[in-house]
């Protein structure tokens, strides 16, 4: 993955979190968007994107909107791949 491609994927992950914060608070619609978001994040980030499924545990659709899970997944992958600073070369 190129740096440019990574930052486009990161931006898309931020958009997913913003949609979760606004539209995801609607009951039932939020659960559907979280399922779709998990599939999209799996496509963007691989198996790490499935961590987004934890948001289905909040059946009220209120608390999970304040945790930017998609962005955290993107930042983790960027760190793991060495795109973001902070990881030492092994």
Beta strands, then each sheet from edge to edge (+ up, - down):
end
